[in-house]
Each structure stands twice: as structure tokens, then as C-alpha cells.
Amino acid sequence: MRFELAMEHVSIGMSFRQAVTTIQHARDHTKTATMSNMNDLIVGQYVRVLVGGNLQDISDLMGDLFVWAFSLAFDSSTHFEQSFFDLRVWICFKGRLCNLHLVNLPLFDRHTAEILYNLLCKFLDMLYPYWRIKLLNALSNDENTMTRRHAGLFTRIARCAKFNVLRVWCALH
């Protein structure tokens, strides 16, 4: 029960420490002993296990025999002076379109096309090594880093894919 509550709190954007404090506050007010023995390290470990399990499920889905292609949607943005790279995958599985959020990674360097490309390839190679064979299209915003004709992220992704990749602009916005 207590870990389910912690996961619900984390899923709405609370930090591990905030989730633990909220549960401890509820325990103190309700005098419920089953909500004890929790700290932010334990919550962090559970979240990491859940994220790892979900990424494994997505990897299995990408490699399923019924999935012959998928789309990637990527975007980079800055929030409170911190840059992020967001990656989603769209997969049609047994007649249903699944729009799955893969990762939102903080960028500590400048977000050039080369840095984003290397980051994206490393992540996808670990997630599903055969992604280049099944990549059908890519979606991104109109930012220069994404769209430059010779050195943009999309151009680099299209070059490494096995087949021609369809490009869709601004679908994320």
C-alpha cells in the first residue's frame, strides 16, 4: 500500500523526498502503522525498477513480430534554464496505435544536432538494437538543430536508417 501511494505521488511530479514526506504526514495524522519504514532512497529504487521494467516492455513491443515499423518523435526544449531532450515512440500493435513516452533527458551541454544524435543513438541502441531497420518516420519541431538540411538531427537519423525515413514537421506542437 505505501509503495503504491509513493508511486502515485511520484507519477504526478513529486520528488522522491516529497512523496515520502507526504506519506509520513498522512501516517502521523491517521496513526496508520503500515505506512512506516519508508525513505526517499527506497522510493527511488522502486521508481528505477518500474522505469526499467517499462523500458523492457517497450523494447519487447518494438521487437514483436507484429510490429513491422514505428515512428520516433523528438523535441528539445528549455525549462527554467535547463535544456531537455524528449523522445517518444509511436507503434501500431495489433491494430492499436500506441504513443509511448520513452525518456526526457536533461542536456548539460549545448543541444547541437551532433550531441542529440549521439545521445539518441546510444539510448535506442540499448533499448532496441534493430531500431534502424524498423524506423518508418520521425517527427520533430522546426528548430534549426532538428531541421538543418546537411547536419540536422533528422538528416543524421535518416542517414543511419536502413530504409527511407518520412519526415513530419511540427506534429508535436
MARLUMBA-472370 format. One record per residue: y, x, z of N, C-alpha, C in turn. Coordinates in pm, whole numbers, padded with zeros to 5 digits, always signed. Layout:
<atoms>
YXZYXZYXZ;...
</atoms>
This chain:
<atoms>
-00119+00082+00000+00000+00000+00000+00126+00087+00000;+00129+00188+00088+00250+00268+00100+00277+00348-00027;+00171+00398-00094+00192+00475-00215+00232+00384-00331;+00181+00263-00332+00223+00168-00434+00372+00138-00419;+00416+00121-00296+00559+00099-00272+00641+00219-00316;+00593+00338-00284+00665+00459-00323+00676+00468-00476;+00568+00437-00546+00569+00443-00693+00666+00339-00750;+00671+00221-00690+00766+00120-00735+00909+00167-00715;+00936+00231-00602+01071+00281-00576+01108+00392-00674;+01015+00482-00701+01041+00590-00795+01061+00534-00936;+00987+00430-00971+00997+00373-01106+01132+00308-01132;+01207+00273-01028+01341+00216-01050+01450+00321-01040;+01410+00449-01027+01507+00556-01033+01535+00627-00902;+01467+00589-00796+01488+00659-00670+01422+00797-00675;+01481+00892-00605+01418+01023-00593+01300+01010-00498;+01218+01114-00493+01103+01111-00402+01151+01094-00258;+01255+01167-00221+01307+01161-00085+01365+01021-00054;+01435+00961-00150+01490+00827-00129+01378+00724-00111;+01271+00738-00189+01158+00644-00177+01095+00654-00039;+01075+00775+00009+01017+00795+00142+01109+00739+00250;+01237+00767+00240+01333+00718+00340+01336+00566+00343;+01330+00503+00227+01330+00357+00219+01206+00299+00286;+01091+00359+00259+00966+00311+00319+00965+00334+00470;+01015+00449+00513+01022+00475+00657+01118+00378+00726;+01226+00347+00659+01322+00250+00713+01254+00113+00727;+01180+00070+00626+01107-00058+00633+01002-00054+00743;+00932+00060+00757+00831+00074+00863+00893+00058+01001;+01008+00123+01020+01074+00116+01151+01118-00026+01185;+01166-00100+01086+01214-00236+01110+01102-00338+01123;+00991-00314+01054+00881-00412+01059+00772-00371+01156;+00782-00250+01211+00682-00198+01305+00542-00199+01242;+00533-00156+01115+00408-00153+01042+00353-00011+01043;+00241+00010+01108+00184+00144+01122+00125+00196+00992;+00086+00108+00902+00022+00154+00777+00120+00224+00685;+00247+00221+00714+00346+00285+00629+00389+00421+00682;+00302+00489+00759+00338+00619+00815+00273+00732+00737;+00300+00853+00782+00243+00975+00723+00276+00992+00575;+00401+00978+00540+00443+00998+00403+00566+01088+00401;+00571+01177+00302+00690+01258+00283+00715+01276+00134;+00828+01338+00101+00865+01350-00040+00769+01439-00118;+00703+01534-00054+00605+01618-00124+00483+01537-00166;+00436+01449-00079+00321+01364-00111+00357+01269-00225;+00474+01208-00217+00518+01117-00323+00530+01193-00455;+00586+01313-00451+00597+01395-00572+00463+01426-00634;+00363+01456-00549+00229+01484-00600+00167+01361-00667;+00185+01245-00607+00133+01123-00667+00201+01092-00800;+00331+01112-00806+00404+01087-00930+00354+01183-01038;+00336+01308-01004+00287+01406-01103+00148+01368-01155;+00062+01322-01068-00072+01279-01110-00062+01159-01203;+00023+01063-01168+00040+00945-01254+00097+00981-01390;+00198+01068-01394+00256+01111-01521+00152+01185-01604;+00077+01274-01541-00029+01346-01613-00134+01252-01669;-00174+01153-01590-00271+01054-01638-00218+00973-01754;-00091+00933-01744-00031+00856-01854-00018+00939-01981;+00019+01066-01968+00027+01152-02086-00111+01173-02148;-00214+01182-02065-00350+01193-02118-00390+01066-02193;-00353+00950-02140-00381+00824-02209-00311+00819-02344;-00186+00865-02350-00112+00867-02477-00178+00964-02574;-00220+01079-02524-00290+01176-02609-00418+01115-02667;-00494+01047-02582-00617+00982-02629-00585+00875-02733;-00478+00801-02712-00437+00697-02807-00398+00759-02941;-00323+00869-02937-00283+00937-03061-00404+00988-03138;-00507+01029-03067-00626+01082-03131-00733+00979-03165;-00708+00853-03132-00806+00748-03159-00830+00733-03308;-00953+00701-03346-00988+00686-03487-00913+00571-03555;-00871+00470-03477-00798+00357-03534-00652+00393-03562;-00603+00500-03507-00464+00542-03528-00462+00646-03640;-00410+00607-03754-00406+00700-03867-00270+00766-03882;-00166+00711-03814-00033+00769-03823+00050+00720-03704;+00158+00791-03678+00253+00749-03574+00391+00801-03611;+00491+00748-03541+00629+00788-03561+00683+00852-03435;+00774+00946-03454+00843+01006-03341+00990+00963-03344;+01044+00936-03229+01186+00904-03216+01244+01001-03115;+01347+01075-03156+01406+01170-03064+01557+01159-03064;+01613+01195-02949+01756+01185-02928+01795+01289-02825;+01913+01342-02839+01965+01430-02734+02097+01372-02688;+02123+01384-02560+02247+01328-02506+02288+01408-02383;+02407+01380-02335+02458+01446-02216+02497+01339-02115;+02452+01357-01992+02483+01263-01885+02527+01345-01763;+02646+01317-01714+02702+01393-01601+02694+01544-01626;+02737+01586-01745+02741+01726-01787+02604+01793-01795;+02496+01715-01794+02361+01769-01811+02303+01714-01941;+02258+01803-02029+02200+01762-02156+02053+01727-02139;+02009+01627-02216+01870+01583-02213+01819+01564-02354;+01688+01582-02371+01621+01553-02497+01518+01445-02469;+01530+01333-02538+01443+01218-02516+01347+01205-02633;+01220+01182-02603+01117+01172-02706+01031+01049-02683;+01015+00969-02789+00929+00850-02787+00831+00861-02903;+00720+00790-02890+00622+00783-02999+00592+00636-03024;+00588+00599-03151+00553+00462-03190+00417+00469-03258;+00323+00392-03204+00186+00394-03254+00141+00250-03279;+00080+00226-03395+00019+00096-03419-00129+00109-03385;-00172+00033-03284-00309+00042-03236-00369-00098-03232;-00473-00118-03311-00543-00246-03318-00446-00363-03341;-00355-00344-03435-00262-00450-03474-00141-00466-03384;-00124-00382-03284-00010-00391-03193+00074-00264-03203;+00205-00280-03211+00295-00166-03214+00328-00126-03070;+00296-00003-03035+00322+00049-02902+00439+00147-02910;+00546+00118-02838+00664+00205-02831+00656+00275-02695;+00614+00400-02694+00585+00471-02570+00684+00583-02546;+00739+00587-02427+00829+00695-02389+00745+00813-02345;+00761+00926-02413+00684+01043-02379+00751+01126-02270;+00875+01163-02294+00938+01254-02200+01089+01255-02220;+01160+01283-02115+01303+01306-02119+01326+01438-02049;+01349+01543-02127+01356+01679-02074+01499+01725-02058;+01531+01785-01944+01665+01844-01931+01674+01970-02015;+01790+01990-02077+01814+02109-02157+01914+02197-02083;+01872+02317-02053+01959+02407-01978+02035+02500-02070;+01985+02519-02192+02057+02595-02294+02137+02498-02379;+02206+02551-02479+02269+02463-02577+02159+02388-02649;+02187+02266-02693+02081+02194-02763+02098+02211-02914;+02062+02332-02960+02061+02361-03103+01931+02308-03162;+01929+02297-03293+01809+02247-03361+01690+02339-03335;+01713+02469-03329+01603+02563-03306+01543+02545-03167;+01627+02532-03066+01578+02512-02929+01502+02379-02919;+01559+02273-02975+01492+02143-02971+01360+02145-03047;+01359+02209-03162+01237+02218-03241+01126+02292-03164;+01160+02406-03107+01061+02482-03029+01010+02402-02910;+01101+02334-02842+01063+02251-02727+00971+02137-02770;+01009+02069-02877+00931+01957-02929+00791+02002-02973;+00784+02110-03047+00654+02159-03096+00564+02202-02981;+00618+02272-02883+00537+02314-02768+00482+02193-02694;+00569+02095-02672+00525+01976-02599+00418+01900-02678;+00443+01875-02806+00347+01799-02887+00216+01875-02909;+00223+02007-02920+00101+02086-02934+00014+02074-02809;+00077+02066-02694+00000+02049-02570-00052+01906-02556;+00029+01810-02598-00010+01670-02585-00122+01633-02682;-00100+01664-02810-00199+01629-02913-00186+01733-03026;-00276+01830-03031-00263+01942-03125-00259+01904-03273;-00310+01786-03309-00315+01747-03450-00200+01655-03489;-00091+01657-03415+00020+01566-03441+00081+01587-03580;+00077+01708-03632+00136+01736-03764+00065+01662-03877;-00063+01632-03857-00141+01563-03960-00111+01414-03962;-00083+01355-03847-00064+01210-03837+00082+01166-03835;+00176+01259-03842+00318+01222-03836+00360+01150-03963;+00404+01026-03949+00445+00944-04063+00596+00947-04082;+00671+00923-03975+00816+00928-03987+00879+00970-03856;+01008+01001-03866+01085+01044-03749+01216+00969-03746;+01258+00933-03628+01382+00859-03609+01474+00941-03521;+01602+00944-03555+01697+01017-03472+01837+00962-03494;+01929+01012-03413+02069+00974-03430+02133+01060-03539;+02262+01043-03563+02331+01116-03669+02395+01246-03622;+02359+01294-03506+02417+01417-03456+02381+01533-03549;+02473+01627-03567+02452+01741-03656+02325+01819-03625;+02295+01835-03498+02175+01909-03460+02050+01844-03519;+02051+01713-03530+01935+01641-03582+01933+01636-03735;+02049+01624-03797+02053+01585-03938+02086+01696-04037;+02122+01814-03993+02158+01918-04090+02049+01936-04194;+02093+01948-04315+02001+01946-04428+01904+02064-04432;+01950+02182-04395+01864+02300-04407+01808+02349-04274;+01875+02315-04165+01829+02371-04037+01828+02268-03924;+01842+02140-03956+01839+02037-03853+01699+02016-03799;+01693+01948-03686+01563+01923-03622+01469+01847-03715;+01520+01741-03779+01433+01664-03867+01380+01749-03982;+01464+01831-04041+01423+01916-04152+01311+02011-04108;+01324+02067-03990+01222+02157-03937+01091+02082-03910;+01102+01962-03853+00982+01881-03826+00914+01844-03957;+00993+01802-04056+00936+01762-04185+00866+01880-04253;+00920+02000-04238+00858+02118-04298+00722+02150-04236;+00706+02125-04108+00580+02163-04043+00473+02053-04051;+00512+01932-04094+00416+01823-04105+00327+01844-04227;+00208+01793-04219+00111+01809-04329+00152+01728-04453;+00206+01607-04431+00244+01520-04541+00394+01494-04537;+00446+01430-04642+00589+01397-04644+00622+01303-04528;+00735+01329-04465+00777+01251-04349+00899+01168-04388;+00893+01039-04356+01004+00948-04382+01108+00964-04272;+01234+00970-04310+01342+00987-04214+01418+00856-04196;+01440+00814-04073+01518+00694-04043+01632+00735-03951;+01756+00704-03992+01873+00739-03912+01912+00624-03821;+01962+00658-03707+02028+00565-03614+01943+00449-03565;+01816+00453-03581+01734+00342-03533+01735+00334-03382;+01762+00447-03315+01763+00447-03169+01889+00383-03113;+01995+00380-03192+02121+00330-03141+02145+00191-03191;
</atoms>
